[in-house]
Amino acid sequence: MSIRRTRSLLSFAAAAALVIASPPPARAVEQAPAPATPWDQAAVTGLAGQLAKACDALYDEYYRTPGSSGGQIGTGQAQESYRLKYKLRRIEESSQALAGALAAGKGREETTPQVEDLGELARDARVLLSRMFVQSPLQARLDTARGLWRQMLPYYGITPPSEQP
């Protein structure tokens, strides 16, 4: 065996031993960070109630929008319109369920999945709206509801997502 090859193998063995013996990186052992805003059941319940009302208004606004029954004939938006209708119905139902759960005394741990799901549904609805070129009152209602949702996030220790869909 050559000296170069021996040195290479020894260097590799030393590096492998160092990696194996070293403790895991700090971020692998860290616990989830505590919420930025201390939990306040009354405040979060109030925000959830406002959110549920805003989502009801959002769903009602959808039915006042021309073409809400499937899109205008020949526009190619029927499928997108049905997807949007489904997402808005889920947003309305989820927001009501969240408000009810918080009013019943459920806490942060029990309602976090609902809060996360609402954010995903709202993001999906914003993307659909942008594809459908439906911007005015429906987009404004969605933005209002999303603003209320974003106010809840610090209580859950969730970093608000960017404003882009």
C-alpha positions as CSV (number, residue, x, y, z in Angstrom):
1,M,0.0,0.0,0.0
2,S,1.4,3.4,-0.9
3,I,2.0,6.2,1.6
4,R,-0.5,8.4,-0.1
5,R,-3.3,5.8,0.0
6,T,-2.5,5.1,3.7
7,R,-2.7,8.8,4.6
8,S,-6.0,9.1,2.6
9,L,-7.5,6.1,4.5
10,L,-6.3,7.5,7.9
11,S,-7.7,10.9,7.1
12,F,-11.0,9.4,6.1
13,A,-11.2,7.2,9.2
14,A,-10.4,10.1,11.4
15,A,-13.1,12.3,9.8
16,A,-15.6,9.4,10.1
17,A,-14.8,8.9,13.7
18,L,-15.2,12.6,14.4
19,V,-18.6,12.8,12.7
20,I,-19.8,9.7,14.5
21,A,-18.6,10.8,17.9
22,S,-19.8,14.4,17.7
23,P,-23.2,15.4,19.2
24,P,-26.1,16.1,16.8
25,P,-26.5,19.7,15.6
26,A,-28.3,21.9,18.0
27,R,-31.3,22.4,15.8
28,A,-32.0,18.7,15.7
29,V,-32.5,18.6,19.5
30,E,-34.3,21.9,19.9
31,Q,-37.9,21.8,20.9
32,A,-40.5,23.7,19.0
33,P,-40.3,27.4,19.9
34,A,-42.9,28.8,22.3
35,P,-45.6,30.9,20.7
36,A,-44.6,34.5,20.2
37,T,-47.8,35.7,21.9
38,P,-48.9,34.1,25.2
39,W,-52.1,32.1,24.8
40,D,-55.2,34.1,25.5
41,Q,-58.3,31.9,25.2
42,A,-60.7,34.8,25.2
43,A,-58.8,36.8,22.6
44,V,-58.3,33.8,20.2
45,T,-62.0,32.8,20.6
46,G,-63.0,36.4,19.8
47,L,-60.8,36.4,16.7
48,A,-62.2,33.0,15.6
49,G,-65.8,34.3,16.0
50,Q,-64.9,37.3,13.8
51,L,-63.2,35.0,11.3
52,A,-66.3,32.7,11.1
53,K,-68.5,35.7,10.4
54,A,-66.1,37.0,7.7
55,C,-66.0,33.5,6.1
56,D,-69.8,33.4,6.1
57,A,-69.8,36.8,4.3
58,L,-67.2,35.4,1.9
59,Y,-69.3,32.4,1.0
60,D,-72.4,34.6,0.6
61,E,-70.4,37.0,-1.7
62,Y,-69.5,34.0,-3.9
63,Y,-73.2,33.4,-4.6
64,R,-73.7,37.1,-5.5
65,T,-70.8,36.9,-8.0
66,P,-71.9,36.4,-11.6
67,G,-71.1,32.9,-12.9
68,S,-71.0,31.4,-9.4
69,S,-73.1,28.5,-10.6
70,G,-70.3,27.2,-12.8
71,G,-68.7,30.0,-14.7
72,Q,-69.9,31.8,-17.8
73,I,-70.6,29.5,-20.8
74,G,-67.6,29.3,-23.1
75,T,-65.1,30.9,-20.6
76,G,-63.6,27.5,-19.6
77,Q,-63.9,28.5,-16.0
78,A,-66.6,26.0,-14.9
79,Q,-64.1,23.5,-13.4
80,E,-62.3,26.3,-11.6
81,S,-65.6,27.8,-10.4
82,Y,-66.6,24.4,-8.8
83,R,-63.2,24.1,-7.2
84,L,-63.5,27.6,-5.8
85,K,-67.0,26.8,-4.5
86,Y,-65.7,23.7,-2.7
87,K,-62.8,25.6,-1.2
88,L,-65.0,28.4,0.0
89,R,-67.5,26.0,1.5
90,R,-64.6,24.2,3.3
91,I,-63.3,27.6,4.6
92,E,-66.7,28.5,5.9
93,E,-67.2,25.1,7.6
94,S,-63.7,25.0,9.0
95,S,-63.9,28.6,10.4
96,Q,-67.2,27.8,12.1
97,A,-65.8,24.5,13.6
98,L,-62.7,26.4,14.9
99,A,-64.9,29.1,16.5
100,G,-67.1,26.4,18.1
101,A,-64.1,24.5,19.4
102,L,-62.5,27.5,20.9
103,A,-65.8,28.6,22.4
104,A,-66.1,25.1,23.9
105,G,-62.7,25.6,25.7
106,K,-60.4,23.7,23.3
107,G,-56.9,25.1,23.5
108,R,-53.9,25.8,21.2
109,E,-52.8,22.2,20.8
110,E,-56.3,20.9,19.9
111,T,-57.0,23.7,17.4
112,T,-53.7,24.1,15.7
113,P,-54.5,21.7,12.8
114,Q,-57.7,23.6,12.1
115,V,-55.8,26.9,12.0
116,E,-53.2,25.5,9.6
117,D,-55.9,23.9,7.4
118,L,-57.7,27.3,7.1
119,G,-54.5,28.9,5.9
120,E,-54.0,26.2,3.2
121,L,-57.6,26.5,2.1
122,A,-57.3,30.3,1.9
123,R,-54.1,30.1,-0.1
124,D,-55.7,27.7,-2.5
125,A,-58.7,30.0,-2.9
126,R,-56.5,33.0,-3.6
127,V,-54.7,31.0,-6.4
128,L,-58.0,30.0,-7.9
129,L,-59.3,33.5,-7.8
130,S,-56.1,34.8,-9.5
131,R,-56.6,32.3,-12.3
132,M,-60.2,33.2,-12.7
133,F,-59.6,36.9,-12.9
134,V,-62.3,37.4,-10.2
135,Q,-60.7,40.2,-8.1
136,S,-63.2,42.6,-6.7
137,P,-65.6,42.0,-3.9
138,L,-64.8,38.3,-3.5
139,Q,-61.0,38.9,-3.3
140,A,-61.6,41.7,-0.8
141,R,-63.7,39.4,1.4
142,L,-61.1,36.7,1.2
143,D,-58.4,39.3,2.2
144,T,-60.5,40.4,5.2
145,A,-60.8,36.8,6.4
146,R,-57.2,36.1,5.8
147,G,-56.2,39.2,7.8
148,L,-58.2,37.9,10.8
149,W,-56.6,34.5,10.4
150,R,-53.1,36.1,10.3
151,Q,-53.9,37.9,13.6
152,M,-54.5,34.5,15.3
153,L,-51.1,33.0,14.1
154,P,-48.9,34.6,16.8
155,Y,-51.0,32.8,19.5
156,Y,-50.2,29.5,17.8
157,G,-46.5,30.2,17.3
158,I,-46.9,30.2,13.6
159,T,-45.0,32.6,11.4
160,P,-47.4,34.2,9.0
161,P,-46.8,33.2,5.3
162,S,-46.0,35.8,2.7
163,E,-48.7,37.8,1.1
164,Q,-48.2,36.1,-2.2
165,P,-50.6,33.3,-3.1
